[in-house]
Amino acid sequence: MAKHIRRTVHASPVEALIALIRSLVAYEQQYTLSSAEFYARYQRGEMGDTADMIEWAGDYQHYVQLKAELEQKLAAVG
């Protein structure tokens, strides 16, 4: 059975960030764990490699990267 890869195109980086935050909040509520704590445990190999864990880790990495990029852009104009 082939796994479907989800790919969403957003109109702006801010919309992408909002979508990532919504996804992270859903995982946090489902697993009663903050994304930061999850990711630290995931990095140590403590969370397994189910589809949810891999997607959560990917969403968190993307969130951190996008947030940093937006913060740099805001600092440059401010």
All heavy atoms as a GROMACS GRO file, in nm:
protein
  625
    1MET      N    1   0.084  -0.117   0.000
    1MET     CA    2   0.000   0.000   0.000
    1MET      C    3   0.090   0.124   0.000
    1MET      O    4   0.177   0.138   0.083
    1MET     CB    5  -0.091  -0.001   0.124
    1MET     CG    6  -0.176   0.123   0.135
    1MET     SD    7  -0.270   0.128   0.288
    1MET     CE    8  -0.412   0.036   0.240
    2ALA      N    9   0.068   0.211  -0.094
    2ALA     CA   10   0.148   0.332  -0.105
    2ALA      C   11   0.101   0.436  -0.004
    2ALA      O   12  -0.017   0.452   0.020
    2ALA     CB   13   0.137   0.390  -0.246
    3LYS      N   14   0.197   0.503   0.056
    3LYS     CA   15   0.165   0.609   0.151
    3LYS      C   16   0.145   0.738   0.073
    3LYS      O   17   0.219   0.770  -0.015
    3LYS     CB   18   0.278   0.627   0.252
    3LYS     CG   19   0.251   0.740   0.348
    3LYS     CD   20   0.342   0.732   0.466
    3LYS     CE   21   0.332   0.847   0.560
    3LYS     NZ   22   0.216   0.925   0.569
    4HIS      N   23   0.042   0.810   0.110
    4HIS     CA   24   0.015   0.938   0.046
    4HIS      C   25   0.098   1.046   0.114
    4HIS      O   26   0.101   1.055   0.236
    4HIS     CB   27  -0.134   0.973   0.054
    4HIS     CG   28  -0.220   0.876  -0.021
    4HIS    ND1   29  -0.228   0.877  -0.157
    4HIS    CD2   30  -0.298   0.775   0.021
    4HIS    CE1   31  -0.309   0.782  -0.196
    4HIS    NE2   32  -0.353   0.717  -0.089
    5ILE      N   33   0.164   1.125   0.035
    5ILE     CA   34   0.242   1.236   0.088
    5ILE      C   35   0.156   1.361   0.078
    5ILE      O   36   0.104   1.392  -0.028
    5ILE     CB   37   0.372   1.253   0.010
    5ILE    CG1   38   0.459   1.129   0.028
    5ILE    CG2   39   0.447   1.378   0.057
    5ILE    CD1   40   0.583   1.128  -0.057
    6ARG      N   41   0.142   1.429   0.190
    6ARG     CA   42   0.062   1.550   0.186
    6ARG      C   43   0.153   1.668   0.158
    6ARG      O   44   0.260   1.682   0.215
    6ARG     CB   45  -0.016   1.569   0.316
    6ARG     CG   46   0.070   1.597   0.433
    6ARG     CD   47  -0.010   1.603   0.562
    6ARG     NE   48   0.090   1.592   0.667
    6ARG     CZ   49   0.098   1.672   0.769
    6ARG    NH1   50   0.009   1.765   0.788
    6ARG    NH2   51   0.193   1.659   0.857
    7ARG      N   52   0.108   1.749   0.068
    7ARG     CA   53   0.183   1.869   0.033
    7ARG      C   54   0.081   1.980   0.013
    7ARG      O   55  -0.010   1.966  -0.068
    7ARG     CB   56   0.264   1.847  -0.093
    7ARG     CG   57   0.343   1.968  -0.130
    7ARG     CD   58   0.435   1.940  -0.246
    7ARG     NE   59   0.540   2.038  -0.236
    7ARG     CZ   60   0.667   2.013  -0.245
    7ARG    NH1   61   0.707   1.892  -0.267
    7ARG    NH2   62   0.755   2.108  -0.236
    8THR      N   63   0.100   2.086   0.087
    8THR     CA   64   0.007   2.198   0.080
    8THR      C   65   0.085   2.322   0.042
    8THR      O   66   0.194   2.347   0.094
    8THR     CB   67  -0.060   2.220   0.217
    8THR    OG1   68  -0.120   2.097   0.259
    8THR    CG2   69  -0.166   2.327   0.210
    9VAL      N   70   0.029   2.399  -0.048
    9VAL     CA   71   0.090   2.525  -0.087
    9VAL      C   72   0.009   2.637  -0.022
    9VAL      O   73  -0.113   2.641  -0.035
    9VAL     CB   74   0.092   2.541  -0.241
    9VAL    CG1   75   0.149   2.676  -0.281
    9VAL    CG2   76   0.171   2.427  -0.304
   10HIS      N   77   0.078   2.726   0.047
   10HIS     CA   78   0.012   2.837   0.115
   10HIS      C   79   0.043   2.966   0.042
   10HIS      O   80   0.148   2.982  -0.019
   10HIS     CB   81   0.059   2.845   0.261
   10HIS     CG   82   0.021   2.725   0.339
   10HIS    ND1   83  -0.106   2.704   0.388
   10HIS    CD2   84   0.092   2.616   0.376
   10HIS    CE1   85  -0.111   2.589   0.452
   10HIS    NE2   86   0.008   2.533   0.445
   11ALA      N   87  -0.050   3.060   0.052
   11ALA     CA   88  -0.036   3.188  -0.017
   11ALA      C   89   0.076   3.274   0.042
   11ALA      O   90   0.133   3.357  -0.027
   11ALA     CB   91  -0.168   3.265  -0.012
   12SER      N   92   0.107   3.252   0.170
   12SER     CA   93   0.212   3.333   0.233
   12SER      C   94   0.281   3.250   0.342
   12SER      O   95   0.225   3.152   0.391
   12SER     CB   96   0.151   3.458   0.296
   12SER     OG   97   0.081   3.424   0.414
   13PRO      N   98   0.401   3.293   0.381
   13PRO     CA   99   0.470   3.224   0.491
   13PRO      C  100   0.392   3.230   0.621
   13PRO      O  101   0.396   3.136   0.700
   13PRO     CB  102   0.603   3.300   0.503
   13PRO     CG  103   0.623   3.366   0.371
   13PRO     CD  104   0.486   3.395   0.319
   14VAL      N  105   0.318   3.338   0.642
   14VAL     CA  106   0.238   3.350   0.765
   14VAL      C  107   0.127   3.244   0.765
   14VAL      O  108   0.101   3.180   0.867
   14VAL     CB  109   0.181   3.492   0.781
   14VAL    CG1  110   0.083   3.500   0.897
   14VAL    CG2  111   0.294   3.593   0.799
   15GLU      N  112   0.061   3.225   0.651
   15GLU     CA  113  -0.041   3.120   0.642
   15GLU      C  114   0.020   2.983   0.666
   15GLU      O  115  -0.040   2.898   0.733
   15GLU     CB  116  -0.110   3.124   0.506
   15GLU     CG  117  -0.208   3.236   0.490
   15GLU     CD  118  -0.283   3.230   0.358
   15GLU    OE1  119  -0.284   3.123   0.294
   15GLU    OE2  120  -0.342   3.332   0.320
   16ALA      N  121   0.138   2.960   0.614
   16ALA     CA  122   0.207   2.832   0.636
   16ALA      C  123   0.237   2.812   0.784
   16ALA      O  124   0.217   2.703   0.838
   16ALA     CB  125   0.335   2.826   0.554
   17LEU      N  126   0.283   2.919   0.849
   17LEU     CA  127   0.313   2.911   0.992
   17LEU      C  128   0.188   2.880   1.072
   17LEU      O  129   0.190   2.794   1.162
   17LEU     CB  130   0.377   3.042   1.040
   17LEU     CG  131   0.432   3.041   1.182
   17LEU    CD1  132   0.549   2.943   1.194
   17LEU    CD2  133   0.476   3.180   1.222
   18ILE      N  134   0.077   2.944   1.039
   18ILE     CA  135  -0.050   2.919   1.109
   18ILE      C  136  -0.092   2.772   1.090
   18ILE      O  137  -0.134   2.706   1.186
   18ILE     CB  138  -0.158   3.016   1.060
   18ILE    CG1  139  -0.127   3.158   1.107
   18ILE    CG2  140  -0.297   2.972   1.108
   18ILE    CD1  141  -0.210   3.266   1.042
   19ALA      N  142  -0.080   2.721   0.970
   19ALA     CA  143  -0.116   2.581   0.944
   19ALA      C  144  -0.028   2.486   1.024
   19ALA      O  145  -0.076   2.387   1.079
   19ALA     CB  146  -0.106   2.552   0.795
   20LEU      N  147   0.100   2.517   1.032
   20LEU     CA  148   0.191   2.433   1.110
   20LEU      C  149   0.155   2.437   1.258
   20LEU      O  150   0.156   2.334   1.326
   20LEU     CB  151   0.336   2.478   1.090
   20LEU     CG  152   0.397   2.440   0.956
   20LEU    CD1  153   0.527   2.516   0.934
   20LEU    CD2  154   0.421   2.290   0.948
   21ILE      N  155   0.123   2.555   1.309
   21ILE     CA  156   0.086   2.567   1.450
   21ILE      C  157  -0.039   2.485   1.478
   21ILE      O  158  -0.047   2.414   1.579
   21ILE     CB  159   0.068   2.714   1.489
   21ILE    CG1  160   0.204   2.785   1.490
   21ILE    CG2  161  -0.002   2.727   1.625
   21ILE    CD1  162   0.196   2.936   1.502
   22ARG      N  163  -0.138   2.492   1.389
   22ARG     CA  164  -0.260   2.411   1.407
   22ARG      C  165  -0.227   2.262   1.412
   22ARG      O  166  -0.281   2.187   1.492
   22ARG     CB  167  -0.358   2.441   1.295
   22ARG     CG  168  -0.426   2.574   1.310
   22ARG     CD  169  -0.534   2.593   1.204
   22ARG     NE  170  -0.600   2.722   1.224
   22ARG     CZ  171  -0.629   2.806   1.128
   22ARG    NH1  172  -0.601   2.777   1.002
   22ARG    NH2  173  -0.687   2.920   1.155
   23SER      N  174  -0.140   2.219   1.323
   23SER     CA  175  -0.100   2.078   1.320
   23SER      C  176  -0.029   2.039   1.449
   23SER      O  177  -0.058   1.935   1.508
   23SER     CB  178  -0.008   2.054   1.199
   23SER     OG  179   0.038   1.921   1.199
   24LEU      N  180   0.063   2.124   1.494
   24LEU     CA  181   0.137   2.094   1.617
   24LEU      C  182   0.044   2.088   1.737
   24LEU      O  183   0.057   1.998   1.821
   24LEU     CB  184   0.247   2.198   1.639
   24LEU     CG  185   0.359   2.201   1.536
   24LEU    CD1  186   0.455   2.316   1.564
   24LEU    CD2  187   0.433   2.068   1.528
   25VAL      N  188  -0.051   2.181   1.744
   25VAL     CA  189  -0.146   2.181   1.856
   25VAL      C  190  -0.228   2.052   1.857
   25VAL      O  191  -0.252   1.994   1.963
   25VAL     CB  192  -0.236   2.307   1.852
   25VAL    CG1  193  -0.355   2.293   1.946
   25VAL    CG2  194  -0.155   2.432   1.884
   26ALA      N  195  -0.267   2.006   1.740
   26ALA     CA  196  -0.345   1.882   1.732
   26ALA      C  197  -0.263   1.764   1.786
   26ALA      O  198  -0.314   1.682   1.863
   26ALA     CB  199  -0.388   1.856   1.588
   27TYR      N  200  -0.136   1.755   1.746
   27TYR     CA  201  -0.050   1.648   1.799
   27TYR      C  202  -0.031   1.663   1.950
   27TYR      O  203  -0.035   1.564   2.023
   27TYR     CB  204   0.088   1.649   1.731
   27TYR     CG  205   0.088   1.593   1.590
   27TYR    CD1  206   0.128   1.672   1.483
   27TYR    CD2  207   0.050   1.462   1.564
   27TYR    CE1  208   0.131   1.622   1.353
   27TYR    CE2  209   0.052   1.410   1.436
   27TYR     CZ  210   0.092   1.491   1.331
   27TYR     OH  211   0.094   1.440   1.203
   28GLU      N  212  -0.008   1.785   1.996
   28GLU     CA  213   0.012   1.808   2.139
   28GLU      C  214  -0.109   1.766   2.220
   28GLU      O  215  -0.095   1.706   2.327
   28GLU     CB  216   0.044   1.956   2.164
   28GLU     CG  217   0.181   1.995   2.111
   28GLU     CD  218   0.208   2.144   2.116
   28GLU    OE1  219   0.116   2.223   2.149
   28GLU    OE2  220   0.323   2.183   2.088
   29GLN      N  221  -0.228   1.795   2.169
   29GLN     CA  222  -0.350   1.755   2.240
   29GLN      C  223  -0.368   1.604   2.236
   29GLN      O  224  -0.406   1.543   2.336
   29GLN     CB  225  -0.470   1.827   2.180
   29GLN     CG  226  -0.472   1.975   2.210
   29GLN     CD  227  -0.583   2.050   2.140
   29GLN    OE1  228  -0.644   2.002   2.045
   29GLN    NE2  229  -0.609   2.171   2.186
   30GLN      N  230  -0.340   1.544   2.121
   30GLN     CA  231  -0.357   1.400   2.108
   30GLN      C  232  -0.262   1.323   2.199
   30GLN      O  233  -0.300   1.223   2.259
   30GLN     CB  234  -0.334   1.359   1.962
   30GLN     CG  235  -0.351   1.210   1.938
   30GLN     CD  236  -0.335   1.172   1.791
   30GLN    OE1  237  -0.326   1.256   1.704
   30GLN    NE2  238  -0.331   1.043   1.766
   31TYR      N  239  -0.138   1.370   2.209
   31TYR     CA  240  -0.036   1.296   2.285
   31TYR      C  241  -0.003   1.360   2.420
   31TYR      O  242   0.086   1.311   2.490
   31TYR     CB  243   0.091   1.281   2.200
   31TYR     CG  244   0.068   1.192   2.080
   31TYR    CD1  245   0.046   1.248   1.954
   31TYR    CD2  246   0.066   1.054   2.092
   31TYR    CE1  247   0.024   1.167   1.843
   31TYR    CE2  248   0.043   0.972   1.982
   31TYR     CZ  249   0.022   1.030   1.858
   31TYR     OH  250  -0.001   0.948   1.749
   32THR      N  251  -0.073   1.467   2.457
   32THR     CA  252  -0.051   1.540   2.582
   32THR      C  253   0.098   1.564   2.610
   32THR      O  254   0.149   1.528   2.716
   32THR     CB  255  -0.120   1.472   2.703
   32THR    OG1  256  -0.066   1.342   2.722
   32THR    CG2  257  -0.270   1.465   2.686
   33LEU      N  258   0.161   1.624   2.511
   33LEU     CA  259   0.305   1.649   2.517
   33LEU      C  260   0.334   1.771   2.431
   33LEU      O  261   0.278   1.784   2.321
   33LEU     CB  262   0.377   1.526   2.460
   33LEU     CG  263   0.529   1.517   2.471
   33LEU    CD1  264   0.571   1.509   2.618
   33LEU    CD2  265   0.578   1.394   2.396
   34SER      N  266   0.418   1.862   2.480
   34SER     CA  267   0.452   1.978   2.398
   34SER      C  268   0.537   1.933   2.279
   34SER      O  269   0.607   1.832   2.286
   34SER     CB  270   0.529   2.082   2.480
   34SER     OG  271   0.663   2.040   2.501
   35SER      N  272   0.531   2.010   2.174
   35SER     CA  273   0.610   1.976   2.055
   35SER      C  274   0.759   1.981   2.084
   35SER      O  275   0.835   1.897   2.036
   35SER     CB  276   0.574   2.069   1.939
   35SER     OG  277   0.445   2.040   1.891
   36ALA      N  278   0.801   2.079   2.164
   36ALA     CA  279   0.944   2.090   2.198
   36ALA      C  280   0.990   1.966   2.276
   36ALA      O  281   1.097   1.909   2.247
   36ALA     CB  282   0.970   2.217   2.277
   37GLU      N  283   0.911   1.923   2.374
   37GLU     CA  284   0.947   1.804   2.452
   37GLU      C  285   0.942   1.679   2.364
   37GLU      O  286   1.030   1.593   2.372
   37GLU     CB  287   0.855   1.787   2.573
   37GLU     CG  288   0.884   1.665   2.657
   37GLU     CD  289   1.024   1.661   2.718
   37GLU    OE1  290   1.083   1.768   2.741
   37GLU    OE2  291   1.074   1.550   2.743
   38PHE      N  292   0.838   1.668   2.282
   38PHE     CA  293   0.830   1.557   2.189
   38PHE      C  294   0.956   1.549   2.104
   38PHE      O  295   1.016   1.444   2.090
   38PHE     CB  296   0.707   1.568   2.098
   38PHE     CG  297   0.726   1.496   1.967
   38PHE    CD1  298   0.718   1.358   1.961
   38PHE    CD2  299   0.758   1.567   1.851
   38PHE    CE1  300   0.742   1.291   1.840
   38PHE    CE2  301   0.781   1.501   1.731
   38PHE     CZ  302   0.772   1.362   1.727
   39TYR      N  303   0.994   1.662   2.045
   39TYR     CA  304   1.106   1.663   1.951
   39TYR      C  305   1.236   1.625   2.021
   39TYR      O  306   1.318   1.551   1.966
   39TYR     CB  307   1.119   1.798   1.880
   39TYR     CG  308   1.210   1.790   1.762
   39TYR    CD1  309   1.172   1.721   1.647
   39TYR    CD2  310   1.335   1.849   1.764
   39TYR    CE1  311   1.256   1.713   1.538
   39TYR    CE2  312   1.420   1.840   1.655
   39TYR     CZ  313   1.380   1.772   1.543
   39TYR     OH  314   1.465   1.761   1.435
   40ALA      N  315   1.255   1.672   2.143
   40ALA     CA  316   1.375   1.634   2.219
   40ALA      C  317   1.377   1.482   2.241
   40ALA      O  318   1.481   1.418   2.222
   40ALA     CB  319   1.378   1.708   2.352
   41ARG      N  320   1.263   1.426   2.278
   41ARG     CA  321   1.255   1.280   2.298
   41ARG      C  322   1.271   1.206   2.165
   41ARG      O  323   1.335   1.101   2.159
   41ARG     CB  324   1.121   1.243   2.361
   41ARG     CG  325   1.107   1.288   2.504
   41ARG     CD  326   0.974   1.243   2.559
   41ARG     NE  327   0.951   1.293   2.693
   41ARG     CZ  328   0.845   1.261   2.766
   41ARG    NH1  329   0.753   1.180   2.718
   41ARG    NH2  330   0.831   1.311   2.886
   42TYR      N  331   1.213   1.260   2.059
   42TYR     CA  332   1.224   1.199   1.926
   42TYR      C  333   1.370   1.194   1.883
   42TYR      O  334   1.417   1.093   1.830
   42TYR     CB  335   1.138   1.279   1.828
   42TYR     CG  336   1.138   1.226   1.687
   42TYR    CD1  337   1.056   1.120   1.651
   42TYR    CD2  338   1.218   1.282   1.589
   42TYR    CE1  339   1.053   1.071   1.522
   42TYR    CE2  340   1.217   1.235   1.458
   42TYR     CZ  341   1.134   1.129   1.426
   42TYR     OH  342   1.133   1.080   1.297
   43GLN      N  343   1.443   1.303   1.906
   43GLN     CA  344   1.585   1.310   1.870
   43GLN      C  345   1.666   1.204   1.945
   43GLN      O  346   1.766   1.156   1.893
   43GLN     CB  347   1.641   1.449   1.903
   43GLN     CG  348   1.589   1.562   1.820
   43GLN     CD  349   1.655   1.572   1.684
   43GLN    OE1  350   1.593   1.549   1.588
   43GLN    NE2  351   1.778   1.606   1.676
   44ARG      N  352   1.623   1.171   2.066
   44ARG     CA  353   1.692   1.069   2.146
   44ARG      C  354   1.645   0.927   2.113
   44ARG      O  355   1.692   0.831   2.173
   44ARG     CB  356   1.671   1.096   2.295
   44ARG     CG  357   1.736   1.224   2.345
   44ARG     CD  358   1.735   1.235   2.497
   44ARG     NE  359   1.601   1.232   2.555
   44ARG     CZ  360   1.530   1.339   2.592
   44ARG    NH1  361   1.580   1.460   2.574
   44ARG    NH2  362   1.410   1.326   2.646
   45GLY      N  363   1.551   0.916   2.018
   45GLY     CA  364   1.502   0.784   1.978
   45GLY      C  365   1.400   0.725   2.072
   45GLY      O  366   1.376   0.604   2.070
   46GLU      N  367   1.334   0.808   2.152
   46GLU     CA  368   1.241   0.760   2.254
   46GLU      C  369   1.095   0.757   2.208
   46GLU      O  370   1.009   0.712   2.283
   46GLU     CB  371   1.251   0.847   2.380
   46GLU     CG  372   1.387   0.845   2.445
   46GLU     CD  373   1.401   0.946   2.558
   46GLU    OE1  374   1.302   1.015   2.592
   46GLU    OE2  375   1.512   0.957   2.613
   47MET      N  376   1.066   0.806   2.087
   47MET     CA  377   0.926   0.820   2.046
   47MET      C  378   0.884   0.724   1.935
   47MET      O  379   0.769   0.724   1.895
   47MET     CB  380   0.899   0.964   2.002
   47MET     CG  381   0.919   1.068   2.110
   47MET     SD  382   0.821   1.042   2.259
   47MET     CE  383   0.655   1.066   2.198
   48GLY      N  384   0.973   0.644   1.886
   48GLY     CA  385   0.938   0.551   1.780
   48GLY      C  386   0.936   0.617   1.643
   48GLY      O  387   0.974   0.734   1.628
   49ASP      N  388   0.892   0.539   1.545
   49ASP     CA  389   0.895   0.591   1.408
   49ASP      C  390   0.762   0.564   1.335
   49ASP      O  391   0.761   0.534   1.217
   49ASP     CB  392   1.013   0.535   1.330
   49ASP     CG  393   1.009   0.383   1.318
   49ASP    OD1  394   0.919   0.321   1.379
   49ASP    OD2  395   1.094   0.326   1.249
   50THR      N  396   0.653   0.579   1.409
   50THR     CA  397   0.522   0.566   1.345
   50THR      C  398   0.502   0.686   1.251
   50THR      O  399   0.573   0.786   1.260
   50THR     CB  400   0.408   0.565   1.448
   50THR    OG1  401   0.406   0.691   1.515
   50THR    CG2  402   0.425   0.451   1.549
   51ALA      N  403   0.404   0.676   1.164
   51ALA     CA  404   0.376   0.784   1.070
   51ALA      C  405   0.348   0.915   1.145
   51ALA      O  406   0.398   1.021   1.106
   51ALA     CB  407   0.258   0.748   0.980
   52ASP      N  408   0.272   0.908   1.255
   52ASP     CA  409   0.242   1.028   1.333
   52ASP      C  410   0.370   1.092   1.386
   52ASP      O  411   0.386   1.214   1.382
   52ASP     CB  412   0.150   0.996   1.451
   52ASP     CG  413   0.003   1.016   1.420
   52ASP    OD1  414  -0.031   1.043   1.303
   52ASP    OD2  415  -0.079   1.002   1.513
   53MET      N  416   0.459   1.011   1.440
   53MET     CA  417   0.582   1.066   1.498
   53MET      C  418   0.669   1.132   1.391
   53MET      O  419   0.724   1.240   1.412
   53MET     CB  420   0.662   0.956   1.571
   53MET     CG  421   0.589   0.890   1.687
   53MET     SD  422   0.542   1.002   1.820
   53MET     CE  423   0.365   1.003   1.805
   54ILE      N  424   0.679   1.067   1.277
   54ILE     CA  425   0.760   1.122   1.168
   54ILE      C  426   0.699   1.251   1.116
   54ILE      O  427   0.770   1.351   1.094
   54ILE     CB  428   0.776   1.017   1.056
   54ILE    CG1  429   0.859   0.899   1.107
   54ILE    CG2  430   0.838   1.079   0.931
   54ILE    CD1  431   0.857   0.777   1.017
   55GLU      N  432   0.567   1.254   1.100
   55GLU     CA  433   0.500   1.375   1.053
   55GLU      C  434   0.510   1.487   1.156
   55GLU      O  435   0.532   1.603   1.120
   55GLU     CB  436   0.354   1.345   1.017
   55GLU     CG  437   0.342   1.262   0.891
   55GLU     CD  438   0.199   1.223   0.860
   55GLU    OE1  439   0.105   1.285   0.914
   55GLU    OE2  440   0.181   1.130   0.780
   56TRP      N  441   0.493   1.454   1.282
   56TRP     CA  442   0.504   1.554   1.388
   56TRP      C  443   0.644   1.614   1.389
   56TRP      O  444   0.661   1.736   1.395
   56TRP     CB  445   0.468   1.492   1.522
   56TRP     CG  446   0.451   1.585   1.638
   56TRP    CD1  447   0.463   1.723   1.639
   56TRP    CD2  448   0.418   1.549   1.772
   56TRP    NE1  449   0.438   1.773   1.765
   56TRP    CE2  450   0.411   1.668   1.849
   56TRP    CE3  451   0.392   1.426   1.834
   56TRP    CZ2  452   0.380   1.667   1.985
   56TRP    CZ3  453   0.361   1.426   1.970
   56TRP    CH2  454   0.355   1.546   2.044
   57ALA      N  455   0.744   1.529   1.381
   57ALA     CA  456   0.883   1.577   1.379
   57ALA      C  457   0.907   1.668   1.258
   57ALA      O  458   0.970   1.774   1.270
   57ALA     CB  459   0.980   1.459   1.378
   58GLY      N  460   0.857   1.627   1.143
   58GLY     CA  461   0.873   1.708   1.022
   58GLY      C  462   0.802   1.842   1.034
   58GLY      O  463   0.858   1.946   0.997
   59ASP      N  464   0.681   1.840   1.088
   59ASP     CA  465   0.607   1.965   1.108
   59ASP      C  466   0.680   2.056   1.206
   59ASP      O  467   0.689   2.177   1.186
   59ASP     CB  468   0.466   1.938   1.159
   59ASP     CG  469   0.371   1.889   1.050
   59ASP    OD1  470   0.410   1.888   0.931
   59ASP    OD2  471   0.256   1.854   1.084
   60TYR      N  472   0.735   1.997   1.311
   60TYR     CA  473   0.806   2.078   1.410
   60TYR      C  474   0.933   2.139   1.350
   60TYR      O  475   0.961   2.257   1.372
   60TYR     CB  476   0.838   1.996   1.535
   60TYR     CG  477   0.900   2.079   1.644
   60TYR    CD1  478   0.824   2.172   1.715
   60TYR    CD2  479   1.035   2.067   1.676
   60TYR    CE1  480   0.881   2.251   1.814
   60TYR    CE2  481   1.092   2.145   1.775
   60TYR     CZ  482   1.015   2.237   1.843
   60TYR     OH  483   1.071   2.315   1.941
   61GLN      N  484   1.008   2.060   1.276
   61GLN     CA  485   1.128   2.112   1.209
   61GLN      C  486   1.092   2.226   1.115
   61GLN      O  487   1.160   2.330   1.114
   61GLN     CB  488   1.198   2.002   1.130
   61GLN     CG  489   1.265   1.898   1.215
   61GLN     CD  490   1.315   1.780   1.133
   61GLN    OE1  491   1.264   1.753   1.023
   61GLN    NE2  492   1.414   1.710   1.185
   62HIS      N  493   0.988   2.208   1.037
   62HIS     CA  494   0.944   2.311   0.944
   62HIS      C  495   0.900   2.436   1.020
   62HIS      O  496   0.932   2.549   0.980
   62HIS     CB  497   0.832   2.256   0.856
   62HIS     CG  498   0.797   2.342   0.741
   62HIS    ND1  499   0.685   2.322   0.666
   62HIS    CD2  500   0.856   2.452   0.686
   62HIS    CE1  501   0.678   2.415   0.572
   62HIS    NE2  502   0.780   2.494   0.582
   63TYR      N  503   0.826   2.418   1.128
   63TYR     CA  504   0.781   2.529   1.212
   63TYR      C  505   0.900   2.609   1.264
   63TYR      O  506   0.903   2.732   1.253
   63TYR     CB  507   0.696   2.477   1.328
   63TYR     CG  508   0.679   2.575   1.440
   63TYR    CD1  509   0.590   2.681   1.431
   63TYR    CD2  510   0.756   2.563   1.557
   63TYR    CE1  511   0.575   2.773   1.534
   63TYR    CE2  512   0.741   2.653   1.660
   63TYR     CZ  513   0.652   2.758   1.649
   63TYR     OH  514   0.639   2.849   1.751
   64VAL      N  515   0.998   2.542   1.320
   64VAL     CA  516   1.115   2.610   1.378
   64VAL      C  517   1.189   2.688   1.269
   64VAL      O  518   1.227   2.804   1.289
   64VAL     CB  519   1.207   2.508   1.448
   64VAL    CG1  520   1.341   2.571   1.485
   64VAL    CG2  521   1.139   2.452   1.572
   65GLN      N  522   1.207   2.625   1.154
   65GLN     CA  523   1.278   2.690   1.044
   65GLN      C  524   1.201   2.812   0.992
   65GLN      O  525   1.258   2.920   0.975
   65GLN     CB  526   1.300   2.590   0.930
   65GLN     CG  527   1.367   2.650   0.809
   65GLN     CD  528   1.377   2.552   0.693
   65GLN    OE1  529   1.317   2.445   0.695
   65GLN    NE2  530   1.451   2.589   0.592
   66LEU      N  531   1.072   2.795   0.968
   66LEU     CA  532   0.991   2.903   0.914
   66LEU      C  533   0.980   3.019   1.014
   66LEU      O  534   0.990   3.137   0.978
   66LEU     CB  535   0.853   2.852   0.876
   66LEU     CG  536   0.760   2.951   0.807
   66LEU    CD1  537   0.823   3.009   0.681
   66LEU    CD2  538   0.628   2.882   0.773
   67LYS      N  539   0.964   2.986   1.141
   67LYS     CA  540   0.955   3.089   1.245
   67LYS      C  541   1.085   3.170   1.250
   67LYS      O  542   1.082   3.294   1.258
   67LYS     CB  543   0.927   3.023   1.380
   67LYS     CG  544   0.910   3.120   1.495
   67LYS     CD  545   0.868   3.044   1.620
   67LYS     CE  546   0.862   3.133   1.740
   67LYS     NZ  547   0.989   3.150   1.807
   68ALA      N  548   1.198   3.103   1.243
   68ALA     CA  549   1.327   3.173   1.245
   68ALA      C  550   1.342   3.264   1.123
   68ALA      O  551   1.389   3.377   1.135
   68ALA     CB  552   1.441   3.071   1.251
   69GLU      N  553   1.301   3.214   1.006
   69GLU     CA  554   1.309   3.295   0.885
   69GLU      C  555   1.222   3.421   0.897
   69GLU      O  556   1.265   3.530   0.860
   69GLU     CB  557   1.266   3.214   0.763
   69GLU     CG  558   1.364   3.108   0.722
   69GLU     CD  559   1.310   3.017   0.611
   69GLU    OE1  560   1.205   3.049   0.550
   69GLU    OE2  561   1.374   2.912   0.586
   70LEU      N  562   1.101   3.404   0.946
   70LEU     CA  563   1.011   3.519   0.962
   70LEU      C  564   1.064   3.617   1.066
   70LEU      O  565   1.055   3.739   1.047
   70LEU     CB  566   0.870   3.473   0.998
   70LEU     CG  567   0.794   3.403   0.886
   70LEU    CD1  568   0.664   3.344   0.937
   70LEU    CD2  569   0.767   3.499   0.771
   71GLU      N  570   1.121   3.566   1.174
   71GLU     CA  571   1.178   3.655   1.276
   71GLU      C  572   1.294   3.735   1.220
   71GLU      O  573   1.309   3.854   1.248
   71GLU     CB  574   1.222   3.574   1.399
   71GLU     CG  575   1.106   3.525   1.483
   71GLU     CD  576   1.147   3.430   1.593
   71GLU    OE1  577   1.261   3.376   1.591
   71GLU    OE2  578   1.064   3.407   1.682
   72GLN      N  579   1.378   3.674   1.137
   72GLN     CA  580   1.490   3.745   1.074
   72GLN      C  581   1.438   3.854   0.981
   72GLN      O  582   1.491   3.965   0.979
   72GLN     CB  583   1.578   3.648   0.995
   72GLN     CG  584   1.663   3.560   1.082
   72GLN     CD  585   1.745   3.460   1.000
   72GLN    OE1  586   1.719   3.439   0.882
   72GLN    NE2  587   1.842   3.398   1.066
   73LYS      N  588   1.336   3.823   0.903
   73LYS     CA  589   1.279   3.923   0.811
   73LYS      C  590   1.219   4.039   0.889
   73LYS      O  591   1.235   4.156   0.851
   73LYS     CB  592   1.174   3.859   0.720
   73LYS     CG  593   1.236   3.770   0.616
   73LYS     CD  594   1.128   3.706   0.528
   73LYS     CE  595   1.194   3.613   0.426
   73LYS     NZ  596   1.096   3.547   0.342
   74LEU      N  597   1.148   4.009   0.998
   74LEU     CA  598   1.090   4.115   1.079
   74LEU      C  599   1.198   4.201   1.144
   74LEU      O  600   1.184   4.323   1.152
   74LEU     CB  601   0.998   4.056   1.186
   74LEU     CG  602   0.865   4.000   1.135
   74LEU    CD1  603   0.793   3.925   1.247
   74LEU    CD2  604   0.777   4.111   1.080
   75ALA      N  605   1.305   4.139   1.190
   75ALA     CA  606   1.414   4.214   1.252
   75ALA      C  607   1.482   4.305   1.150
   75ALA      O  608   1.524   4.417   1.183
   75ALA     CB  609   1.515   4.118   1.314
   76ALA      N  610   1.488   4.259   1.027
   76ALA     CA  611   1.554   4.338   0.922
   76ALA      C  612   1.475   4.463   0.887
   76ALA      O  613   1.534   4.565   0.851
   76ALA     CB  614   1.575   4.252   0.797
   77VAL      N  615   1.344   4.457   0.896
   77VAL     CA  616   1.262   4.574   0.863
   77VAL      C  617   1.234   4.661   0.985
   77VAL      O  618   1.189   4.772   0.970
   77VAL     CB  619   1.128   4.536   0.794
   77VAL    CG1  620   1.154   4.466   0.663
   77VAL    CG2  621   1.040   4.455   0.886
   78GLY      N  622   1.256   4.605   1.102
   78GLY     CA  623   1.225   4.679   1.226
   78GLY      C  624   1.342   4.749   1.275
   78GLY      O  625   1.377   4.848   1.309
   0.00000   0.00000   0.00000
